[in-house]
Amino acid sequence: MHHRFQQLQEFVSSLEDDFKKFYEKGVMSAGTRLRKKMQELRKLAQEIRVEIQQIKQEKKSAKKEEKEEKAEE
């Protein structure tokens, strides 16, 4: 968990300079870099979403198996 959160924080922090350059100074190339990085952020977010869903499903399956084992006893 901590690894993914840290990865996300570091990625968002890496955007700060280009945000300032584009929004405060009007540097168009910084805007292009931001668009590219925002697409990468979208991909990272999707990876995290899939990972979360997999973990939820694994835990749900484990609980179901545990209940079935107790019911058989």
N, C-alpha and C positions, 0 to 999 in steps of 0.2 A: 504494500500500500504506500508506504513512505516513498519508495523509489518512484512510483508513477507520479505522485504529487510533486515531488522535487523536480522531476523531469518537466512537468507542466509549468511549474513556477519558473524554472530556468529558461524555458522556451519563451514564455511571455515577457520575462525581463529582457531577453535579447531583442525584443521588438522596440524597446523604449527609444533608442537613438533615432531609428527611422521614423517613429511616430513624431518625435520632436522636429526632425528635419522636414518632414512633409507638412505637418499641421502648423508649425510655428514659422518655418522659414520658406515654405513653399517649394521645396526641392522635389521636382517631379520624379527623378530617379529613385528617391526614397519611397515614393508612393508605389512605384513598380515593385520594389523589393518587398514592401509591406504586403502587397497583394499576393505575391508568391509565398511569403511566410505565413500569411493568413490561411492559404490553401494547405500548407503543411500542418498548421494548427488544427485545421478541420480533420485532416487524416489522423493526427495523433488523438484527437478527441474521439474519433470513430473507433480507433484501436482500443482505447480505454473503455468505451461503451461495450464493445464486444467482449472484452475481458471481464467486465463486471457481470454481464449476462451469463457468461460461462460459469463464473464462480457461484452465482445465484442458483443456477441449474444444478451444479454439482452438490451444493448444500441441500437443496430440495430433494434430490435423489437420495442422498445419504440419510436424511430424516425419514423419508418414505421407507427405505430399507430397514432402518432401525425399528420403525413402527411394525413392519411386517414380521421382523424377527421376534419382537415382544409378543405379537399376537399368536405366533406359532407355539410359544412356550406354554 
